[in-house]
Amino acid sequence: MNTDTATDETTGESESEPEPEAESEPKCGASSGDSNSSSDSDSRSEPSTCGASTGSDSSSRSSAEGSACGASSSGSSSNDTEKSKTREKVGATLEDFDAEPGQLTAVGLGPGHPEGMTERAKTALLEAEHIVGYTTYIELLSAEITDAADDLYDTPMCGEVSRTEEAIDRTLAGNDVAIVGSGDPNVYALAGLALEILESKGATASMVDFEVVPGVPAAQSCGARLGAPLVNDTVSISLSDHLVPMPEIESRLHAAAKESFTITIYNPWSRKRRENFEKCCEILLTHRDSDTPVGIVHGAGREDERVVITELGELEELGESELVDMTTTIVVGNEDTYVWDDRMVTPRGYETKYDY
């Protein structure tokens, strides 16, 4: 049984980007360079010990190019491949800052639309002086939030370490900073990385008043779109081998698939690692019947959302379609999961104890 539903929910993108303001002092509190007026709304930040803007024009929206903490620049060069092989190292340490540290908050945005963000998350973002995040996530923020911030800083994909260190450096320089991510900060996100980098700099979580503001993870937001597939024991596994070797991922898939877990698959497909998805389907079919219900949610809560319920035996061929990409989450049912009225249902076990 298949159900394919498109929604008209908005993504909550800002209508316009805040205009740049020329400043002689950087917002992060580090020493600045020369100040020159500029009307370029896409001006870039110059290097500083805290990673914030110190050069000619401090835009109200900074980009990663030129960041002292190693953010990737927008231009490509013959050295890009070699640079990608170089392990990023922490730049400034605690001794490089003489300000009273601010507050660092890791904020989960939820599924991506304003209604999916918790009130606590919205309040934390409105109170933050600086907001740091992946470019796509910054663009999901409402104008109310972006207009209230003193500075926005974003990096493209694969800038996780650099933007997290940027957020920490700005916090150590005395600013209240929010680092944002979709879903929840503790689910394949940056809350743990922030603590690791704080430790490597010689700082402590209590020193910067570190707080995590939870959000609705993709597994839960997508599960809600599919019906009730996650009401019993469940696990989540990412197919991205950027940080975890594929043999480890395969071992986890085998372990979960042979037990009675429902399985949520994150990061199922990209052009560079289609084999991971194919291997995942192969492993799942080793342990589960081909007619096992599978829910696929593409772009949950966004304008291009699509919801499909299919069977495990049909999953691999869908990897070749636009339905499955890095914005897609897949929920694989267990042996008890069934489809009723276009909804996945995984029994909790009440039927074994009660008559209804």
PyMOL commands that set and color helices and strands:
alter all, ss='L'
color gray80, all
select helices_A, chain A and resi 80-84+94-96+114-116+119-127+135-140+143-148+160-172+191-200+218-226+246-257+274-287+312-318+350-352
alter helices_A, ss='H'
color red, helices_A
select strands_A, chain A and resi 5-6+61-62+104-108+130-134+151-155+177-181+211-213+227-228+234-238+262-266+293-298+306-311+328-332+338-340+343-345
alter strands_A, ss='S'
color yellow, strands_A
deselect
rebuild
show_as cartoon
